Amino acid sequence: MQQRTIGQREVSAIGLGGMPMSIEGRPDRERSIATIHAALDAGVTFIDTADSYHLLAGEVGHNEELIAAALRSYGPGADGVLVATKAGHLRPGDGSWTQDGRPEYIKRSARESARRLGVEAIGLFQFHRPDPQVPYADSIGALVELLDEGVIEQAGISNATIEQIDQAQQILSGRLVSVQNQFSPAFRSSLDELRHCAQLGIAFLPWSPLGGISASSRLGDEHGAFGQVAAAHGVSPQQVALAWELALAPVVVPIPGASRPETITDSARAAGLELTQQEIDLLSAS
């Protein structure tokens, strides 16, 4: 599979988003493990998770533990996988989301995530979402401490503006390696952040790159150009969407969520789909 770089790590151009396997409508454990194994079989070497990817209040870290178990059961072939996790966004268990950007909370969460993932140091740890009650610099300062203490190997941020990207890069003394923002054919408002990351050489990780769990199946119908290009290539509109995102900049690494082996297998094929410049322009204008 085509490769991309996140900081010091080379990863597959298409990653796996683990969230659908742990929230509402999640599959049984056996199918989730099979989905992760299918991703590895397809050449995926980057998996995204977070301590808040869970359903019930007492399940913090559900997705982290699930991914760790799947990697262990896969065997030596999983040794080179980069697992990225996040902290700062919480699910109380009632379906809502809240924030906690306090440095002490972020540092404690990182250590708990490392324990659940079964690693001495987290390969990539990201501040999940800015907390309006906590100065952004204080939250990013926690990442600095975690890097310096060796709890995490690389640091990133999520749901960030250009100003926050620059601020984080300054506070981290140039050690910011990733920005994980929402981006898809239906949600392009973070295109400026994507371009900014490309200028800085920072990995841009689109979350919900197919428009979200409920919308991804309708992608070709609601965004006709993607269906048109897909028909021309004999592939799915979802593959076209991911290939288009990859074509926007060499720093882009989409992380489509999946809860079935066949969906992540299809998504992984996007790394080998070559679009013409005319097709890229058509998709970008649609």
N, C-alpha and C positions, 0 to 999 in steps of 0.2 A: 504494500500500500504506500501511496505517496506520503512523505514525511514532512513535518513542520517542527519548529523549535519553540519551546517554552522555557525561557531562561537558559539554563545549562542542559536541559533535557530534550532529546529528540523524541517526538511522539508521532502517532498516526495523524493524518490530516483530518480525519473524522474521529471524534470521541464518542463516549457514551454518557448520557445524562441519566443518573440513577433514580431521580425523584419519582417517576411514575410507579416504581416498584415498591414504594413505601407509603404513599398517601392514599386519598380516596380512590376507590376502584382498583386497588392494587391486586395483583395476582397472588396465587399461593406461592409459598417459598420455593417449591420445586420448579415452577415455571420461571421464577425470577432468577434462580441459579442457572437454569438452562439459557436464559437470555444473556446473562453475563458471559457464560462460556461460549455462546454463539458469537458474541462480540470479539472475544479473544481469538476464536477460530478464524474470524474474518480479517484479523490483523489489527484490531483496535488495541492501542497501547496507552490510551488516556481515558480515565473514568472520573466523572465529576459527581460529587456528593456534598452533603452538609449535615451537621448535627440536627438541623431542624426538619430534615426530610423524614417525617414520621406522621402517624395518624392520631394516636392517643397521647394524652399528657404524659403518661409514664413510659413512653417509648423513645425518648430522646436518643438519637444515635442509631435508630433502627436501620437506616440505609447504610450507614458506615459499617455496622456489624454484618449486614447481609453481603456487602461487597467483599469484606475481609474473608468471610466464610467461603464465598465463591472462588476467590483467588487461591485460597489454601487448597480447596478441593480440586482445582484445575491442575495443580502441580507445577513443575519447574518452568513451564511455558509462560507463567504469569510473573516471573521474576522481574521483567523489565517494564512492567506497567506502572505508569505514573498515576497515582490517585490524588486528586485535589479535593480538599474539603473546605468548609467555610464555617464561620461563626459570627454572631451578631444579629441574626434574624431568628425569631423564635415562633413556635406554634404552641399556644397554651393548651391545645387539645379540643378547642371548640370550632375549629375551622378557620380561625382568624390568624393574622400574623402580627407580631410586635417586634420592636427593636431593643437591643441592649448593646450599646457601644462602649460601655465602661471598660477601661483597660484591664482591670482585675478580672472582669468576666471573660473577656476575649482570651486572656492568658490561661485562665482556668479551663476554658472550653478547649483550647488547643491541646492541652495535656490530656484531657479526657478523650478527645478524638484520637490522639496518638495511641492511647491504650486500646480503644475499640478497634482501631485499624491494625493493631498488633505490630507497630513500627516504633523504632527508637526516635525517628525524626520524620515529620510529615513532609512528603515530597513537594507539595504546593498547598499553602494555606492562605485563604482569602478572607478579607473583611467583607461580610455578606451584604450589608446595607447600612448606609449612614443613619445614625441615631440623632434626631433633631435635639435631643436633650443633652448630648455630649459633644464637645468640640471635636471636629473631625481630626484635628492634629493629635488629640489625645488617643483616639482609637488607633490611628496609624502608628503612634508611638509604641503601642503594645506589640505591633508586628516587628518593630525594630528590636525590642527586647527579646522576642521569641527567636528571631534570627541570630542575634548575638549569643543567646544561651544554647543554641543548637536544637531547640525544640522543633523548629521547622527549617527546611532546606531552602525554600523559596517563598516569596510573599506576593500576593496579588490583592486586588480589590474588585468589588462587584457593584453594579448599579451606580456607577460613578459618572460625574460630569467631567468635561475637559479640565475645568478648574481643579476639581478634586484629583484628577489624574496627575496633574502637574504638582499639586501640593504633596501628594503621596510620594511621588518620585523624588521630590526634594527632601522630604523627611527621611525617606529610606536611603538617601545618599546614592541614588541611581540603581537601587536594587529591586525596583518594582518590575516584575516580569509578566504580569497578566492583568487584563481588565475583562471582567465577565458581565456583559450587558445584554439586555434583550435586543434581538435583531432577527428579522424574518421578512419575507415578502410582504406581510401585512403590517409589520412594525419596523419602520426605517428611521425613526427619530434619533437613533443613536449612530447614524451614519457618520456624523462629524466626529464622534468619539472613535469610531473604527478608523477613520482616516488619520486622526491624531496619533493613535497607537501605531499605525503604519509608519508615520514619520519618525516616531521615537524608537521603533524596533521592538515594541512591546506586544506580546501575544494578545489578540482580541478573541474572546471566547463567546460567541453568540449563544445565549440560552433561549429556549423555545425557538430554535431556528426554523422550525416548520410551522410556527404559529400557535403552538400549544396542543395539548392532548386532544381536545375536542375538535379543533379546527384543522389539524394536519390532514385528515382524510378528505377534506373538501378543498384542499389547496389548488388542485388543477381546475376545479370548477369556478372558484371565486377569483382566481388569478389566471385568466385565460391564456396569457402568454406562456406560462409555465406548463400548462397542459399541451399547448401547441408544440413547444420545443420537445417535451417528453415524447409526444407521438412521433416526431421526426426521428428521434433516437431509439425509439422502442423501449423506453425505460419509464419509471414512475415520475410523476411531477415532484415527488419528494426528493428523488435523486437530483433532479434538475435544480431545485432550490438550493440544495447543499453545494452542488458544483458551482452555481452562480456565486454563492457566498465565498467559496474558496477563491474564485477568480477575482474578487474585489481587491484583495491584498494578500501578500505572502505570509502575513502574520495571523490570518484568520484560521481558527480551529473550531468549527461548529460542534456542538455537543447535543445532538438530538436525543430526547428522552425515548425510552423504549421499555416495554413490558412483555414483549413477545420476541422470540428468537428471529422470526422472519422479518420483523421490522428493522431491527438493527443490522441484519445481514443485508437488507436492501439499501439502507442508508450508507453502509460502509462502501458499497460499490460506487458511490458518488465521487470518491477520491480518484477513480480511474476514468471518470466521464469528462471528456474534453469538449468544451463549448467554443464555438467560433466567436470572434469579436462582435460580429453582427448579432448573434444570439445574446451575448452578454449585454449589449447595448439595448436590445429589445426588452430583455427582462428588467434591466435597470430603469427603463422608461415606463414600464407598465404599472 
